[in-house]
Amino acid sequence: MKFFAAVSFALLAFAAADVSHLGGGYNYPAPVHEAVKSEPIAPQNTYIPPPPPPQNTYLPPAPVQEAVLSEPIAPPQNTYIPPPAAPQNTYIPPAPVQEAVLSEPIAPQNTYLPPSSPSGYRYKTVRRVVYRRRF
């Protein structure tokens, strides 16, 4: 058992060995870093005149709409609602028994398909499902 454990750890160490000396297949170019030179923006001495004074214009008040009063709604009245009619115990006979329908037997059909190519080979159209592969 110890020998098996030692061999398995040796195989694990061999598989996880350093492979940095191997090529990765595609050597990506190194990123180029450019120095960003940013200078503060110098303020400009420009004159901005003040805005013109607001003009007072007369706006008439909005028209007042009077509320339309409707007639008051009468309160609900208590009315008598008669109970539904009681079900009647009447005899309902069972449904009539239907006779079984006998059909004629169906004649067998020929399912043979001739080969589609002159060589006699029929191409498979349904892929075979493989559940287990052996190596």
DSSP file (Angstrom, degrees, kcal/mol; ACC not computed):
  #  RESIDUE AA STRUCTURE BP1 BP2  ACC     N-H-->O    O-->H-N    N-H-->O    O-->H-N    TCO  KAPPA ALPHA  PHI   PSI    X-CA   Y-CA   Z-CA
    1    1 A M     >        0   0    0      0, 0.0     4,-2.2     0, 0.0     5,-0.2   0.000 360.0 360.0 360.0 -39.0    0.0    0.0    0.0
    2    2 A K  H  >  +     0   0    0      1,-0.2     4,-2.5     2,-0.2     5,-0.2   0.889 360.0  52.0 -65.8 -37.9    2.9    2.4    0.8
    3    3 A F  H  > S+     0   0    0      2,-0.2     4,-2.6     1,-0.2    -1,-0.2   0.915 108.8  50.1 -64.5 -41.8    4.5    1.6   -2.5
    4    4 A F  H  > S+     0   0    0      2,-0.2     4,-2.4     1,-0.2    -2,-0.2   0.908 111.7  48.4 -62.2 -42.3    1.2    2.4   -4.3
    5    5 A A  H  X S+     0   0    0     -4,-2.2     4,-2.3     2,-0.2    -2,-0.2   0.903 112.0  49.5 -64.9 -41.3    0.9    5.7   -2.4
    6    6 A A  H  X S+     0   0    0     -4,-2.5     4,-2.1     1,-0.2    -2,-0.2   0.912 112.3  47.5 -65.2 -42.2    4.5    6.6   -3.2
    7    7 A V  H  X S+     0   0    0     -4,-2.6     4,-2.4     2,-0.2    -2,-0.2   0.906 111.9  50.0 -66.0 -41.1    4.1    5.8   -6.9
    8    8 A S  H  X S+     0   0    0     -4,-2.4     4,-2.1     1,-0.2    -2,-0.2   0.903 111.9  47.6 -66.7 -39.2    0.8    7.8   -7.1
    9    9 A F  H  X S+     0   0    0     -4,-2.3     4,-2.4     2,-0.2    -1,-0.2   0.870 110.8  52.6 -67.7 -35.1    2.5   10.9   -5.4
   10   10 A A  H  X S+     0   0    0     -4,-2.1     4,-2.2     2,-0.2    -2,-0.2   0.910 110.3  47.4 -65.4 -41.6    5.5   10.6   -7.8
   11   11 A L  H  X S+     0   0    0     -4,-2.4     4,-2.2     2,-0.2    -2,-0.2   0.888 111.8  50.8 -66.1 -37.8    3.1   10.6  -10.8
   12   12 A L  H  X S+     0   0    0     -4,-2.1     4,-1.9     2,-0.2    -2,-0.2   0.911 111.4  47.5 -65.1 -42.1    1.3   13.5   -9.4
   13   13 A A  H  < S+     0   0    0     -4,-2.4    -2,-0.2     1,-0.2    -1,-0.2   0.879 111.6  51.2 -65.9 -37.7    4.5   15.4   -8.9
   14   14 A F  H >< S+     0   0    0     -4,-2.2     3,-1.0     1,-0.2    -2,-0.2   0.891 111.4  47.3 -66.3 -38.7    5.6   14.6  -12.4
   15   15 A A  H 3< S+     0   0    0     -4,-2.2    -1,-0.2     1,-0.2    -2,-0.2   0.830 113.6  47.4 -72.1 -31.8    2.4   15.8  -13.9
   16   16 A A  T 3< S+     0   0    0     -4,-1.9    -1,-0.2    -5,-0.2    -2,-0.2   0.181  85.8 133.8 -95.3  18.0    2.5   19.1  -11.9
   17   17 A A  S <  S-     0   0    0     -3,-1.0     2,-0.3     1,-0.2    -3,-0.1  -0.141  70.9 -80.8 -65.4 163.8    6.1   19.8  -12.8
   18   18 A D        +     0   0    0      1,-0.1     3,-0.2     2,-0.0    -1,-0.2  -0.512  47.6 171.9 -70.5 124.2    7.2   23.2  -13.9
   19   19 A V    >   +     0   0    0     -2,-0.3     3,-1.2     1,-0.1    -1,-0.1   0.012  41.3 115.4-120.0  25.2    6.4   23.7  -17.6
   20   20 A S  T 3  S+     0   0    0      1,-0.3    -1,-0.1     4,-0.0     4,-0.1   0.750  70.2  62.5 -70.1 -21.4    7.2   27.4  -17.8
   21   21 A H  T 3  S+     0   0    0     -3,-0.2    -1,-0.3     2,-0.1     2,-0.2   0.659  88.0  89.7 -77.1 -13.7   10.1   26.7  -20.2
   22   22 A L  S <  S-     0   0    0     -3,-1.2     2,-0.1     1,-0.1    -3,-0.1  -0.538  87.5-107.7 -81.0 149.4    7.7   25.2  -22.8
   23   23 A G        -     0   0    0     -2,-0.2    -1,-0.1     1,-0.1    -2,-0.1  -0.474  13.9-141.4 -75.0 147.1    6.2   27.6  -25.3
   24   24 A G        -     0   0    0     -2,-0.1     2,-0.1    -4,-0.1    -1,-0.1   0.465  43.6-110.4 -87.5  -1.0    2.5   28.4  -25.0
   25   25 A G  S    S+     0   0    0      0, 0.0     2,-0.4     0, 0.0    -2,-0.1  -0.247  98.1  47.4 103.0 -46.4    1.9   28.3  -28.7
   26   26 A Y  S    S-     0   0    0     -2,-0.1     2,-0.9     2,-0.0    -2,-0.1  -0.989  72.0-146.0-134.3 124.7    1.4   32.0  -29.3
   27   27 A N        -     0   0    0     -2,-0.4     3,-0.0    -4,-0.0    -4,-0.0  -0.795  18.9-148.1 -92.5 109.3    3.6   34.7  -27.9
   28   28 A Y        -     0   0    0     -2,-0.9     2,-0.1     1,-0.1    -2,-0.0  -0.511  22.6-108.8 -74.7 141.8    1.5   37.7  -27.1
   29   29 A P        -     0   0    0      0, 0.0    -1,-0.1     0, 0.0     3,-0.1  -0.424  37.7-104.1 -69.9 147.7    3.2   41.1  -27.5
   30   30 A A        -     0   0    0      1,-0.1     2,-0.1    -2,-0.1    -3,-0.0  -0.424  42.8 -99.9 -68.8 144.6    4.0   42.9  -24.3
   31   31 A P        -     0   0    0      0, 0.0     2,-0.6     0, 0.0    -1,-0.1  -0.400  32.8-128.1 -68.0 143.5    1.7   45.8  -23.5
   32   32 A V        -     0   0    0     -2,-0.1     2,-0.6    -3,-0.1     0, 0.0  -0.820  18.3-158.2 -96.0 123.0    3.0   49.2  -24.4
   33   33 A H        -     0   0    0     -2,-0.6     2,-0.4     2,-0.0     0, 0.0  -0.900   7.6-165.2-104.1 117.9    2.8   51.7  -21.6
   34   34 A E        -     0   0    0     -2,-0.6     2,-0.3     1,-0.0    -2,-0.0  -0.837  24.5-116.2-102.6 139.2    2.9   55.3  -22.7
   35   35 A A        -     0   0    0     -2,-0.4     2,-0.6     1,-0.1    -1,-0.0  -0.561  26.5-139.1 -73.5 131.6    3.5   58.1  -20.2
   36   36 A V        -     0   0    0     -2,-0.3     2,-0.8     2,-0.0    -1,-0.1  -0.827  12.4-160.0 -96.5 120.5    0.5   60.4  -19.9
   37   37 A K        +     0   0    0     -2,-0.6     2,-0.5     2,-0.0    -2,-0.0  -0.879  14.7 176.8-102.8 111.9    1.5   64.0  -19.7
   38   38 A S        -     0   0    0     -2,-0.8    -2,-0.0     0, 0.0     0, 0.0  -0.963   7.4-170.6-118.8 128.9   -1.3   66.1  -18.2
   39   39 A E        -     0   0    0     -2,-0.5     2,-0.1     3,-0.0     3,-0.0  -0.889  32.6-103.2-113.3 145.4   -1.0   69.7  -17.6
   40   40 A P        -     0   0    0      0, 0.0     2,-0.4     0, 0.0    -1,-0.0  -0.391  41.2-107.4 -66.1 145.6   -3.5   71.8  -15.6
   41   41 A I        -     0   0    0      1,-0.1     0, 0.0    -2,-0.1     0, 0.0  -0.595  32.5-127.8 -76.3 126.2   -5.7   73.9  -17.7
   42   42 A A        -     0   0    0     -2,-0.4     2,-0.1     1,-0.1    -1,-0.1  -0.553  26.1-113.0 -75.4 135.4   -4.8   77.6  -17.5
   43   43 A P        -     0   0    0      0, 0.0     2,-0.5     0, 0.0    -1,-0.1  -0.398  26.6-135.3 -68.2 145.4   -7.7   79.8  -16.6
   44   44 A Q        -     0   0    0     -2,-0.1     2,-1.4     2,-0.0     0, 0.0  -0.859   6.1-136.6-103.7 135.0   -8.7   82.3  -19.3
   45   45 A N        +     0   0    0     -2,-0.5     2,-0.4     2,-0.0    -1,-0.0  -0.704  46.9 148.6 -90.0  88.7   -9.5   85.8  -18.4
   46   46 A T        -     0   0    0     -2,-1.4     2,-0.5     2,-0.0    -2,-0.0  -0.926  44.4-123.7-123.0 149.9  -12.6   86.5  -20.4
   47   47 A Y        -     0   0    0     -2,-0.4    -2,-0.0     0, 0.0     0, 0.0  -0.799  19.0-168.3 -96.7 127.9  -15.5   88.8  -19.5
   48   48 A I        -     0   0    0     -2,-0.5    -2,-0.0     3,-0.0     0, 0.0  -0.962  21.0-135.9-113.4 115.5  -19.0   87.3  -19.4
   49   49 A P        -     0   0    0      0, 0.0     0, 0.0     0, 0.0     0, 0.0  -0.296  28.0 -98.9 -69.3 155.9  -21.6   90.0  -19.2
   50   50 A P        -     0   0    0      0, 0.0     0, 0.0     0, 0.0     0, 0.0  -0.334  45.7 -96.3 -69.6 157.0  -24.5   89.6  -16.7
   51   51 A P        -     0   0    0      0, 0.0    -3,-0.0     0, 0.0     0, 0.0  -0.341  46.3 -94.1 -71.2 156.2  -27.8   88.3  -18.0
   52   52 A P        -     0   0    0      0, 0.0     3,-0.1     0, 0.0     0, 0.0  -0.337  49.8 -94.4 -67.3 153.1  -30.5   90.8  -19.0
   53   53 A P        -     0   0    0      0, 0.0     2,-0.1     0, 0.0     0, 0.0  -0.334  49.3 -95.8 -66.1 151.0  -33.0   91.6  -16.3
   54   54 A P        -     0   0    0      0, 0.0     2,-0.5     0, 0.0     0, 0.0  -0.373  35.7-124.4 -69.1 146.3  -36.2   89.5  -16.4
   55   55 A Q        -     0   0    0     -3,-0.1     2,-0.8    -2,-0.1     0, 0.0  -0.772  15.2-135.5 -93.4 132.5  -39.2   91.0  -18.2
   56   56 A N        +     0   0    0     -2,-0.5     2,-0.4     2,-0.0    -1,-0.0  -0.780  29.3 178.4 -88.0 113.7  -42.4   91.3  -16.2
   57   57 A T        -     0   0    0     -2,-0.8     2,-0.5     2,-0.0    -2,-0.0  -0.915  30.1-115.9-116.0 145.1  -45.2   90.2  -18.4
   58   58 A Y        -     0   0    0     -2,-0.4    -2,-0.0     1,-0.0     0, 0.0  -0.667  27.5-171.6 -83.9 125.7  -48.8   90.0  -17.3
   59   59 A L        -     0   0    0     -2,-0.5     3,-0.1     3,-0.0    -2,-0.0  -0.976  21.2-132.4-114.4 120.0  -50.4   86.5  -17.2
   60   60 A P        -     0   0    0      0, 0.0     0, 0.0     0, 0.0     0, 0.0  -0.356  34.3 -95.1 -68.8 152.7  -54.1   86.5  -16.5
   61   61 A P        -     0   0    0      0, 0.0     3,-0.1     0, 0.0     0, 0.0  -0.303  45.5 -97.6 -66.9 152.8  -55.3   84.0  -13.9
   62   62 A A        -     0   0    0      1,-0.1     2,-0.1    -3,-0.1    -3,-0.0  -0.394  46.6 -97.1 -68.3 145.4  -56.4   80.7  -15.1
   63   63 A P        -     0   0    0      0, 0.0     2,-0.5     0, 0.0    -1,-0.1  -0.383  36.0-125.6 -66.5 141.8  -60.2   80.3  -15.4
   64   64 A V        -     0   0    0     -3,-0.1     2,-0.5    -2,-0.1     0, 0.0  -0.764  19.1-148.6 -90.4 126.2  -61.9   78.7  -12.4
   65   65 A Q        -     0   0    0     -2,-0.5     2,-0.3     1,-0.0    -1,-0.0  -0.823  12.6-134.5 -97.7 130.2  -64.0   75.7  -13.3
   66   66 A E        -     0   0    0     -2,-0.5     2,-0.2     1,-0.1    -1,-0.0  -0.597  23.6-111.1 -83.9 143.5  -67.0   75.1  -11.1
   67   67 A A        -     0   0    0     -2,-0.3     2,-0.6     1,-0.1    -1,-0.1  -0.514  26.1-129.1 -73.6 137.0  -67.6   71.6   -9.8
   68   68 A V        -     0   0    0     -2,-0.2     2,-0.4     1,-0.0    -1,-0.1  -0.783  20.3-144.8 -89.5 120.6  -70.7   69.9  -11.3
   69   69 A L        -     0   0    0     -2,-0.6     2,-0.2     3,-0.0    -1,-0.0  -0.718  13.9-157.9 -87.9 131.3  -72.9   68.5   -8.6
   70   70 A S        -     0   0    0     -2,-0.4     3,-0.1     1,-0.1    -1,-0.0  -0.598  31.4 -84.9-102.0 167.6  -74.6   65.3   -9.4
   71   71 A E        -     0   0    0     -2,-0.2    -1,-0.1     1,-0.1     2,-0.0  -0.421  54.2 -98.9 -70.3 146.1  -77.7   63.9   -7.7
   72   72 A P        -     0   0    0      0, 0.0     2,-0.4     0, 0.0    -1,-0.1  -0.351  37.5-114.1 -66.9 147.0  -77.1   61.9   -4.6
   73   73 A I        -     0   0    0     -3,-0.1    -3,-0.0     1,-0.1     0, 0.0  -0.653  29.1-119.7 -83.9 132.9  -77.0   58.2   -5.0
   74   74 A A        -     0   0    0     -2,-0.4     3,-0.1     1,-0.1    -1,-0.1  -0.456  31.5-108.9 -71.3 142.4  -79.8   56.3   -3.2
   75   75 A P        -     0   0    0      0, 0.0    -1,-0.1     0, 0.0     2,-0.0  -0.336  45.1 -88.7 -68.1 155.5  -78.7   53.8   -0.5
   76   76 A P        -     0   0    0      0, 0.0     2,-0.4     0, 0.0    -3,-0.0  -0.329  41.4-134.7 -66.9 146.3  -79.2   50.2   -1.4
   77   77 A Q        -     0   0    0     -3,-0.1     2,-0.6    -2,-0.0    -3,-0.0  -0.781  16.5-114.6-103.8 146.3  -82.5   48.6   -0.5
   78   78 A N        +     0   0    0     -2,-0.4     2,-0.4     2,-0.0    -1,-0.0  -0.685  40.8 179.8 -78.8 119.9  -82.9   45.3    1.2
   79   79 A T        -     0   0    0     -2,-0.6     2,-0.5     2,-0.0     0, 0.0  -0.918  30.3-112.2-122.0 149.9  -84.6   42.9   -1.2
   80   80 A Y        -     0   0    0     -2,-0.4    -2,-0.0     1,-0.0     0, 0.0  -0.683  25.7-165.8 -84.1 125.8  -85.6   39.3   -0.7
   81   81 A I        -     0   0    0     -2,-0.5    -2,-0.0     0, 0.0    -1,-0.0  -0.954  20.2-133.6-110.2 115.6  -83.7   36.9   -2.9
   82   82 A P        -     0   0    0      0, 0.0     3,-0.1     0, 0.0     0, 0.0  -0.362  26.0-106.1 -68.9 148.3  -85.4   33.4   -2.9
   83   83 A P        -     0   0    0      0, 0.0     3,-0.1     0, 0.0     0, 0.0  -0.312  45.3 -89.4 -68.7 157.7  -83.1   30.4   -2.3
   84   84 A P        -     0   0    0      0, 0.0     2,-0.1     0, 0.0     0, 0.0  -0.248  53.6 -86.8 -65.9 157.5  -82.3   28.2   -5.3
   85   85 A A        -     0   0    0      1,-0.1     3,-0.1    -3,-0.1     0, 0.0  -0.368  46.8-110.0 -66.3 141.3  -84.7   25.3   -6.0
   86   86 A A        -     0   0    0      1,-0.1    -1,-0.1    -3,-0.1     2,-0.0  -0.442  38.2-102.8 -71.0 144.0  -83.8   22.1   -4.2
   87   87 A P        -     0   0    0      0, 0.0     2,-0.4     0, 0.0    -1,-0.1  -0.372  34.1-127.5 -67.9 148.2  -82.5   19.3   -6.4
   88   88 A Q        -     0   0    0     -3,-0.1     2,-1.3    -2,-0.0    -3,-0.0  -0.798  10.7-128.4 -99.6 137.4  -84.9   16.6   -7.2
   89   89 A N        +     0   0    0     -2,-0.4     2,-0.3     2,-0.0    -1,-0.0  -0.711  46.7 158.2 -84.5  97.4  -84.1   13.0   -6.6
   90   90 A T        -     0   0    0     -2,-1.3     2,-0.5     2,-0.0    -2,-0.0  -0.894  43.0-111.5-120.8 152.7  -84.9   11.4  -10.0
   91   91 A Y        -     0   0    0     -2,-0.3    -2,-0.0     1,-0.0     0, 0.0  -0.702  25.4-166.0 -86.6 127.6  -83.6    8.2  -11.5
   92   92 A I        -     0   0    0     -2,-0.5     3,-0.1     3,-0.0    -2,-0.0  -0.962  19.5-134.6-112.0 117.7  -81.3    8.5  -14.4
   93   93 A P        -     0   0    0      0, 0.0     0, 0.0     0, 0.0     0, 0.0  -0.313  29.9 -95.6 -70.1 155.7  -80.8    5.2  -16.2
   94   94 A P        -     0   0    0      0, 0.0     3,-0.1     0, 0.0     0, 0.0  -0.249  48.4 -89.6 -67.4 159.6  -77.3    4.1  -17.2
   95   95 A A        -     0   0    0      1,-0.1     2,-0.0    -3,-0.1     3,-0.0  -0.351  51.3 -95.5 -67.1 148.4  -76.0    4.8  -20.7
   96   96 A P        -     0   0    0      0, 0.0     2,-0.4     0, 0.0    -1,-0.1  -0.368  40.5-110.3 -66.7 145.7  -76.7    2.2  -23.3
   97   97 A V        -     0   0    0     -3,-0.1     2,-0.3    -2,-0.0     0, 0.0  -0.615  30.6-140.4 -78.5 128.9  -73.9   -0.3  -23.9
   98   98 A Q        -     0   0    0     -2,-0.4     2,-0.2     1,-0.1     3,-0.1  -0.709  17.3-117.1 -92.3 142.0  -72.2    0.2  -27.3
   99   99 A E        -     0   0    0     -2,-0.3     2,-0.1     1,-0.1    -1,-0.1  -0.477  35.0-101.4 -75.9 146.8  -71.2   -2.8  -29.3
  100  100 A A        -     0   0    0     -2,-0.2     2,-0.6     1,-0.1    -1,-0.1  -0.427  33.2-125.2 -68.4 139.6  -67.5   -3.3  -30.1
  101  101 A V        -     0   0    0     -2,-0.1     2,-0.6    -3,-0.1    -1,-0.1  -0.776  20.8-154.6 -89.3 121.7  -66.5   -2.3  -33.6
  102  102 A L        -     0   0    0     -2,-0.6     2,-0.3     0, 0.0    -2,-0.0  -0.863  12.1-165.9 -99.2 122.2  -64.8   -5.1  -35.4
  103  103 A S        -     0   0    0     -2,-0.6     3,-0.1     1,-0.1    -2,-0.0  -0.715  27.4 -99.8-105.6 158.9  -62.5   -3.9  -38.1
  104  104 A E        -     0   0    0     -2,-0.3    -1,-0.1     1,-0.1     2,-0.0  -0.452  48.1 -98.0 -71.5 145.9  -60.9   -5.9  -40.9
  105  105 A P        -     0   0    0      0, 0.0     2,-0.4     0, 0.0    -1,-0.1  -0.360  38.5-115.1 -65.8 147.0  -57.3   -6.9  -40.3
  106  106 A I        -     0   0    0     -3,-0.1     3,-0.1     1,-0.0    -3,-0.0  -0.696  26.9-123.1 -86.6 130.7  -54.7   -4.7  -42.0
  107  107 A A        -     0   0    0     -2,-0.4    -1,-0.0     1,-0.1     2,-0.0  -0.473  33.0-104.3 -71.7 141.6  -52.7   -6.5  -44.7
  108  108 A P        -     0   0    0      0, 0.0     2,-0.3     0, 0.0    -1,-0.1  -0.351  35.3-139.6 -66.6 147.9  -48.9   -6.4  -44.1
  109  109 A Q        -     0   0    0     -3,-0.1     2,-0.6    -2,-0.0    -3,-0.0  -0.785  18.4-107.3-109.4 153.1  -46.9   -3.9  -46.2
  110  110 A N        -     0   0    0     -2,-0.3    -1,-0.0     1,-0.1     0, 0.0  -0.684  32.8-179.9 -78.7 120.1  -43.6   -4.4  -47.9
  111  111 A T        +     0   0    0     -2,-0.6     2,-0.3     2,-0.1    -1,-0.1   0.285  36.8 125.3-104.6   9.2  -41.0   -2.3  -46.0
  112  112 A Y        -     0   0    0      1,-0.0    -2,-0.1     0, 0.0     0, 0.0  -0.524  43.3-161.3 -72.9 131.4  -38.0   -3.2  -48.2
  113  113 A L        -     0   0    0     -2,-0.3     3,-0.1     0, 0.0    -2,-0.1  -0.960  17.0-128.5-111.5 126.9  -36.2   -0.1  -49.6
  114  114 A P        -     0   0    0      0, 0.0     6,-0.0     0, 0.0     0, 0.0  -0.357  43.4 -82.0 -68.5 156.3  -33.9   -0.7  -52.5
  115  115 A P        -     0   0    0      0, 0.0     7,-0.1     0, 0.0     6,-0.1  -0.290  33.0-143.6 -60.3 142.1  -30.3    0.7  -52.2
  116  116 A S  S    S+     0   0    0      5,-0.2     6,-0.1    -3,-0.1     5,-0.0   0.703  81.1  51.4 -84.0 -19.2  -30.1    4.4  -53.0
  117  117 A S  S >  S-     0   0    0      4,-0.4     3,-1.5     1,-0.1     0, 0.0  -0.828  86.9-118.3-115.7 157.7  -26.7    4.2  -54.6
  118  118 A P  T 3  S+     0   0    0      0, 0.0    -1,-0.1     0, 0.0    -2,-0.0   0.738 111.4  63.0 -66.5 -20.3  -25.5    1.9  -57.4
  119  119 A S  T 3  S-     0   0    0      2,-0.1     3,-0.1     1,-0.1    -3,-0.0   0.628 111.0-118.9 -79.8 -10.9  -22.9    0.4  -55.2
  120  120 A G    <   +     0   0    0     -3,-1.5     2,-0.4     1,-0.3    -4,-0.1   0.463  68.1 135.9  90.4   1.1  -25.5   -0.9  -52.8
  121  121 A Y        -     0   0    0     -6,-0.1     2,-0.6    -5,-0.0    -4,-0.4  -0.696  41.1-154.7 -88.0 132.7  -24.3    1.1  -49.8
  122  122 A R        -     0   0    0     -2,-0.4     2,-0.2    -7,-0.1    -1,-0.0  -0.925  15.6-133.0-106.2 124.2  -27.0    2.8  -47.7
  123  123 A Y        -     0   0    0     -2,-0.6     2,-0.3     1,-0.1    -7,-0.0  -0.512  22.6-117.0 -75.2 140.1  -25.8    5.8  -45.7
  124  124 A K        -     0   0    0     -2,-0.2    -1,-0.1     1,-0.1     3,-0.1  -0.597  27.7-177.0 -78.0 134.1  -26.8    6.0  -42.1
  125  125 A T        +     0   0    0     -2,-0.3     2,-0.5     1,-0.1    -1,-0.1   0.565  67.5  65.7-105.0 -13.0  -29.1    8.9  -41.3
  126  126 A V  S    S-     0   0    0      0, 0.0     2,-0.2     0, 0.0    -1,-0.1  -0.947  83.4-128.7-113.6 127.5  -29.4    8.2  -37.6
  127  127 A R        -     0   0    0     -2,-0.5     2,-0.3     1,-0.1    -2,-0.0  -0.519  23.4-120.3 -76.4 137.7  -26.2    8.5  -35.5
  128  128 A R        -     0   0    0     -2,-0.2     2,-0.5     1,-0.1    -1,-0.1  -0.585  24.9-124.8 -77.4 137.2  -25.5    5.6  -33.2
  129  129 A V        -     0   0    0     -2,-0.3     2,-0.6     2,-0.0    -1,-0.1  -0.714  18.8-156.4 -86.7 126.9  -25.3    6.5  -29.5
  130  130 A V        +     0   0    0     -2,-0.5     3,-0.1     1,-0.1    -1,-0.0  -0.916  15.5 176.0-105.4 117.3  -22.1    5.5  -27.8
  131  131 A Y        +     0   0    0     -2,-0.6     2,-0.4     1,-0.3    -1,-0.1   0.777  69.5  19.3 -89.7 -29.2  -22.5    5.0  -24.1
  132  132 A R        -     0   0    0      2,-0.0     2,-0.4     0, 0.0    -1,-0.3  -0.996  64.3-156.0-147.0 135.2  -19.0    3.9  -23.2
  133  133 A R        -     0   0    0     -2,-0.4     2,-0.5    -3,-0.1    -3,-0.0  -0.909   7.7-152.5-113.1 140.3  -15.7    4.1  -25.0
  134  134 A R              0   0    0     -2,-0.4    -2,-0.0     1,-0.1     0, 0.0  -0.936 360.0 360.0-112.0 132.8  -12.8    1.8  -24.5
  135  135 A F              0   0    0     -2,-0.5    -1,-0.1     0, 0.0    -2,-0.0   0.382 360.0 360.0-111.3 360.0   -9.3    3.0  -25.1
